[in-house]
Amino acid sequence: MEEIDMILEEAQVGMEKSISHLNLELGKIRAGRANPSMLDSVKVDYYGSLTPLSQIGNVSTLDSRTLTIQPWEKVMLDEITKAIINANLGLNPQNNGEVILISVPVLTEERRKELVKRAKSEGEHAKVSIRSQRKDANDMIKSLKDEGLSEDQIKDSENEIQRITDLFTKKVDEFVALKEIDIMKV
C-alpha cells in the first residue's frame, strides 16, 4: 500500500506542475492591459550573459496602457530596447534617455479571439501533460500486480488516479475560462 500512496502522490505532484506551467503560460498572454509580467520572458544581454529584465531594472506600470522600465545602469537602455524588440512580443519600446516607455496597444476583436485560441491551446497542452501523468501512474500500479497486488487494489488505485486526473482537468478548464473572460473584456 505504501508504494501505491507514493505513486498517487507522484502523479499529483506532476499534475500540479502542469497547472503551474499553465498559469505561467497564461500569464504571458496579455489581455490588453499593461502588466509588468508581460516582460518576464525578456532576457537582456548583460555584459555577455542573458539576464532576466527584472534583474537589470525596475519594471512598472505608469497607467493601464503604459509600462515603464527604469534600468539601474543607463548604459543598458539600448540593450533593453533591443531585447524587448527581439522578444517578439508585439511591443514598441521608446527610449527617452532616462527610462523606456512601452505603450500597450488596445487589442482588436480579431486579436482577442487569437489570444483566446492560444489560451485554449495552452489548456490542451496542460491536459495532455495531466493525462500523461495518469498513464504513467496507471502503468506503475499495473506493474505492482507481479508483486502480489490484487485486482481490486489495482482497480481502486486506478479509480483514485482518475479522480485526481478529473480534478486537475477541471482546474485547467477553470483557469482557461477565466483567462478567456479576461481577454474578451474590453
C-alpha positions in Angstrom: 0.0 0.0 0.0 2.9 2.3 0.7 4.0 2.0 -3.0 0.5 2.9 -4.1 0.5 6.0 -2.0 3.9 7.1 -3.4 2.6 6.6 -7.0 -0.5 8.6 -6.3 1.5 11.4 -4.7 4.0 11.4 -7.6 1.1 11.7 -10.1 -0.4 14.5 -8.1 2.8 16.4 -7.9 3.3 16.0 -11.7 -0.2 17.3 -12.3 0.4 20.3 -10.0 3.5 21.1 -12.1 1.3 21.0 -15.2 -1.1 23.5 -13.6 1.8 25.8 -12.5 3.2 25.7 -16.1 -0.3 26.5 -17.4 -0.6 29.5 -15.1 2.8 30.7 -16.2 1.9 30.4 -19.9 -1.5 32.1 -19.4 0.2 34.9 -17.6 2.3 35.6 -20.7 -0.9 36.1 -22.8 -1.7 39.8 -22.4 -5.3 40.9 -22.1 -4.8 44.5 -23.3 -3.8 46.0 -20.0 -0.2 46.8 -19.2 1.3 44.3 -16.7 4.9 44.0 -15.8 4.7 40.2 -16.1 4.3 40.7 -19.8 8.1 41.2 -19.9 9.0 38.2 -17.7 10.2 36.3 -20.7 12.6 39.1 -21.9 16.3 38.3 -21.5 18.8 41.1 -21.9 22.5 40.7 -22.9 24.0 42.0 -19.7 27.8 42.1 -20.2 27.8 38.9 -22.1 25.2 36.8 -20.2 21.5 36.7 -20.8 19.8 38.1 -17.8 16.0 38.5 -17.0 14.9 42.1 -17.5 13.6 42.3 -13.9 17.2 41.9 -12.7 18.5 44.8 -14.7 15.9 47.4 -14.0 12.6 48.2 -12.4 9.6 47.3 -14.5 6.3 49.0 -13.5 3.1 50.3 -14.9 2.6 54.0 -15.4 -1.1 53.6 -16.2 -3.3 50.8 -17.6 -1.8 51.2 -21.1 1.9 52.1 -20.3 4.8 50.1 -19.0 8.0 51.8 -17.7 11.4 50.3 -17.4 13.9 52.2 -15.2 17.3 50.4 -15.7 19.8 50.5 -12.8 22.5 51.4 -15.3 21.7 54.0 -18.0 24.1 52.2 -20.5 21.7 49.3 -20.6 18.9 51.4 -22.2 19.8 50.3 -25.7 20.3 46.7 -24.8 16.9 46.5 -23.0 15.2 48.1 -26.0 16.8 45.6 -28.4 15.9 42.7 -26.1 12.2 43.8 -26.0 12.0 44.1 -29.8 13.8 40.7 -30.2 11.4 39.0 -27.8 8.8 39.4 -30.5 6.0 40.5 -28.0 4.4 43.0 -30.4 5.6 45.9 -28.2 7.3 49.0 -29.4 9.7 50.4 -26.7 10.5 54.1 -26.7 13.8 55.1 -25.1 13.9 58.7 -23.8 17.4 58.6 -22.4 16.2 58.1 -18.8 13.6 55.3 -19.0 12.0 53.1 -21.5 8.3 53.6 -22.1 6.1 51.0 -23.8 2.6 51.8 -24.9 0.4 48.6 -24.9 -1.9 48.9 -27.9 -5.6 48.2 -27.5 -6.5 44.8 -28.7 -8.8 44.4 -31.7 -11.6 41.9 -31.6 -9.7 39.6 -34.0 -6.6 39.7 -31.9 -8.6 38.9 -28.8 -10.0 35.8 -30.5 -6.5 34.8 -31.4 -5.4 35.1 -27.8 -8.4 33.1 -26.6 -7.3 30.4 -29.1 -3.8 30.5 -27.7 -5.1 30.2 -24.1 -7.2 27.2 -25.1 -4.2 25.7 -26.8 -2.2 26.1 -23.6 -5.0 24.5 -21.7 -4.9 21.5 -24.1 -1.2 21.1 -23.6 -1.7 21.1 -19.8 -4.5 18.4 -20.2 -2.2 16.3 -22.3 0.5 16.5 -19.6 -2.0 15.6 -17.0 -3.2 12.6 -19.0 0.4 11.5 -19.4 0.9 11.6 -15.7 -2.3 9.5 -15.3 -0.9 6.9 -17.8 2.4 6.7 -16.1 0.8 6.2 -12.7 -1.6 3.5 -14.1 1.4 1.7 -15.6 3.3 1.8 -12.3 0.2 0.5 -10.5 -0.2 -2.4 -13.0 3.5 -3.3 -12.6 2.8 -3.9 -8.9 0.5 -6.8 -9.9 3.6 -9.0 -10.2 4.4 -8.1 -6.6 1.1 -9.5 -5.3 -1.3 -6.5 -5.7 -4.8 -7.8 -6.0 -7.1 -6.9 -9.0 -9.4 -5.0 -6.5 -6.5 -2.9 -5.3 -5.4 -2.2 -8.8 -9.0 -1.1 -9.8 -9.3 1.1 -6.7 -6.0 2.7 -7.3 -6.8 3.4 -11.0 -10.2 4.9 -9.9 -8.3 7.2 -7.4 -5.9 8.2 -10.2 -8.8 9.0 -12.5 -10.5 11.1 -9.7 -7.3 13.1 -9.3 -7.0 13.5 -13.1 -10.6 14.7 -13.3 -9.9 17.2 -10.5 -6.9 18.7 -12.3 -8.6 18.7 -15.7 -11.4 20.7 -14.2 -8.9 23.2 -12.8 -7.4 23.6 -16.3 -10.8 24.3 -17.7 -11.5 26.9 -14.9 -8.2 28.7 -15.5 -8.7 28.8 -19.3 -12.3 30.1 -18.9 -11.1 32.9 -16.5 -8.4 33.9 -18.9 -10.9 33.9 -21.8 -13.2 36.2 -19.8 -10.2 38.4 -19.0 -9.1 38.6 -22.7 -12.5 39.3 -24.1 -13.3 42.1 -21.6 -12.9 45.4 -23.4 
